[in-house]
Amino acid sequence: MILGIDIAKSKFDVALFQDKQHLTSGQFSNDTAGFRKLSQWLKNKGHGPVWACMEATGRYGNALAAYLYQQGTPVSMVNPARIKKYAESQLRRNKTDKLDAQVIADFCRTQEPRLWTPPTPEKQQLQEMVRRLSTLIQERTRERNRLSSGPQSAVVKASLAESLTFLAAQITKLEAQIQTHIQQCPELKRCQKLLISIKGIGAKTAAIILGELPDVAKFANSGQVVAYASLNPRQHESGSSVHKRSRLTKTGNQRLKTAMYFPALSAIRHNPIVKALALRLEKRGKTKMTIIGAAMRKLLQLAYGVLKSGQPFDPNYVTKMQAAA
């Protein structure tokens, strides 16, 4: 049986399917009591093993997913964009939480998304920390923009300056806490050492990669990692007349994608593999943003390579392999 779950902050709706048949629906509070009631509800149905599927909507669904996983229930966490497009392909015109749960269950039945496994406690804590850091940095940027807009009030200027001082202190403190956390966890420390062996990736970027990227064993190849980070180019061509410029997709992990931008700029200057790629694309007349996008993609592929192999970055790896052959 398949259980589609539509998550909200305080409650969640479920739809239970067997094959193509919608058996029943239900609604529960999004807390421990609601999780237990769901388990009893499923037990009372008595139809056999269940495969649960929900949208990856941030922390609202994490506790329920972890609870189901601990109960031995297979769980899939799906990008909401996939569910949205699937619903549109079904020409569904109505949208309610109950109907959304049914769509998610039907998506799971037909698409068979990969199963989810919870991150380790150390990795979960790192993810929360790097996301909090991202929020603080974004807020600092907004406050800087407000100050640079030229407010006339001395009170407002003072308030903005005070806010920026506070945010700077919080960012510095959290960055230090992140590095301490990594150094205290042997596996994270090992992986960070591998990542910073790549020219262009520093300790801060490595922390974001480790916090946002799931276990590399879950990816069959670097292409899947690129797609996960929303760094694969989206082509739009049709017939002989429609040839729109390729753009990066927006259906993956945007935090990881954003984190690769400035490291890619550095890698174009200092990383021999990325630099060579950028020069080739430049000679072919590619635009600056196309080159940067390709550099971001290559840098993440290199990151996947060192994490997968457990070996530090070697810019002469390909040359050595060709010589050995």
FENJO-V831503 format. One record per residue. N is the residue number from 1. RES is the residue in one small letter. PSI is psi in whole degrees, -180 to 180 (NA if undefined). Layout:
N_RES_PSI, N_RES_PSI
//
This chain:
1_m_155, 2_i_134, 3_l_111, 4_g_134, 5_i_124, 6_d_114, 7_i_138, 8_a_177, 9_k_-45, 10_s_-10, 11_k_170, 12_f_145, 13_d_145, 14_v_153, 15_a_125, 16_l_125, 17_f_147, 18_q_115, 19_d_-124, 20_k_-2, 21_q_127, 22_h_113, 23_l_-51, 24_t_167, 25_s_164, 26_g_169, 27_q_138, 28_f_157, 29_s_144, 30_n_69, 31_d_179, 32_t_-40, 33_a_-41, 34_g_-37, 35_f_-43, 36_r_-39, 37_k_-36, 38_l_-45, 39_s_-44, 40_q_-38, 41_w_-45, 42_l_-39, 43_k_-39, 44_n_-28, 45_k_-36, 46_g_35, 47_h_1, 48_g_-168, 49_p_150, 50_v_141, 51_w_115, 52_a_144, 53_c_135, 54_m_167, 55_e_146, 56_a_84, 57_t_28, 58_g_-153, 59_r_-14, 60_y_-34, 61_g_-5, 62_n_-43, 63_a_-42, 64_l_-42, 65_a_-43, 66_a_-40, 67_y_-48, 68_l_-41, 69_y_-43, 70_q_-26, 71_q_-1, 72_g_13, 73_t_123, 74_p_138, 75_v_138, 76_s_134, 77_m_117, 78_v_141, 79_n_126, 80_p_-30, 81_a_-35, 82_r_-41, 83_i_-42, 84_k_-48, 85_k_-36, 86_y_-43, 87_a_-41, 88_e_-37, 89_s_-23, 90_q_3, 91_l_38, 92_r_126, 93_r_-24, 94_n_148, 95_k_112, 96_t_166, 97_d_-39, 98_k_-44, 99_l_-36, 100_d_-40, 101_a_-37, 102_q_-40, 103_v_-43, 104_i_-42, 105_a_-43, 106_d_-38, 107_f_-46, 108_c_-40, 109_r_-42, 110_t_-31, 111_q_-19, 112_e_63, 113_p_157, 114_r_154, 115_l_151, 116_w_142, 117_t_140, 118_p_147, 119_p_161, 120_t_157, 121_p_-38, 122_e_-41, 123_k_-37, 124_q_-43, 125_q_-40, 126_l_-42, 127_q_-45, 128_e_-38, 129_m_-45, 130_v_-30, 131_r_-37, 132_r_-40, 133_l_-43, 134_s_-41, 135_t_-43, 136_l_-42, 137_i_-40, 138_q_-41, 139_e_-38, 140_r_-40, 141_t_-42, 142_r_-43, 143_e_-39, 144_r_-42, 145_n_-39, 146_r_-40, 147_l_-40, 148_s_-14, 149_s_-10, 150_g_52, 151_p_143, 152_q_-26, 153_s_127, 154_a_-33, 155_v_-44, 156_v_-43, 157_k_-44, 158_a_-40, 159_s_-43, 160_l_-43, 161_a_-41, 162_e_-42, 163_s_-42, 164_l_-38, 165_t_-44, 166_f_-46, 167_l_-40, 168_a_-41, 169_a_-41, 170_q_-40, 171_i_-46, 172_t_-43, 173_k_-45, 174_l_-37, 175_e_-41, 176_a_-40, 177_q_-36, 178_i_-46, 179_q_-36, 180_t_-43, 181_h_-44, 182_i_-44, 183_q_-26, 184_q_-10, 185_c_110, 186_p_-42, 187_e_-44, 188_l_-39, 189_k_-43, 190_r_-45, 191_c_-38, 192_q_-39, 193_k_-39, 194_l_-44, 195_l_-42, 196_i_-3, 197_s_-13, 198_i_122, 199_k_125, 200_g_-25, 201_i_119, 202_g_-176, 203_a_-38, 204_k_-45, 205_t_-40, 206_a_-39, 207_a_-41, 208_i_-44, 209_i_-46, 210_l_-32, 211_g_-33, 212_e_-26, 213_l_125, 214_p_174, 215_d_126, 216_v_-19, 217_a_-19, 218_k_-12, 219_f_133, 220_a_-29, 221_n_174, 222_s_-27, 223_g_-37, 224_q_-35, 225_v_-43, 226_v_-44, 227_a_-38, 228_y_-37, 229_a_7, 230_s_36, 231_l_5, 232_n_136, 233_p_142, 234_r_115, 235_q_145, 236_h_93, 237_e_144, 238_s_122, 239_g_-146, 240_s_-4, 241_s_-24, 242_v_109, 243_h_79, 244_k_156, 245_r_136, 246_s_141, 247_r_157, 248_l_143, 249_t_170, 250_k_27, 251_t_9, 252_g_-156, 253_n_102, 254_q_-29, 255_r_-43, 256_l_-40, 257_k_-48, 258_t_-37, 259_a_-20, 260_m_-7, 261_y_-61, 262_f_-38, 263_p_-35, 264_a_-39, 265_l_-41, 266_s_-41, 267_a_-34, 268_i_-31, 269_r_-35, 270_h_-20, 271_n_118, 272_p_-37, 273_i_-47, 274_v_-38, 275_k_-44, 276_a_-40, 277_l_-46, 278_a_-40, 279_l_-40, 280_r_-44, 281_l_-36, 282_e_-41, 283_k_-27, 284_r_2, 285_g_20, 286_k_152, 287_t_164, 288_k_-45, 289_m_-32, 290_t_-41, 291_i_-43, 292_i_-42, 293_g_-42, 294_a_-37, 295_a_-41, 296_m_-42, 297_r_-49, 298_k_-40, 299_l_-40, 300_l_-36, 301_q_-40, 302_l_-39, 303_a_-44, 304_y_-40, 305_g_-45, 306_v_-36, 307_l_-38, 308_k_-43, 309_s_-26, 310_g_12, 311_q_142, 312_p_162, 313_f_133, 314_d_106, 315_p_-16, 316_n_16, 317_y_-49, 318_v_-44, 319_t_-43, 320_k_-41, 321_m_-40, 322_q_-38, 323_a_-39, 324_a_-33, 325_a_NA
//
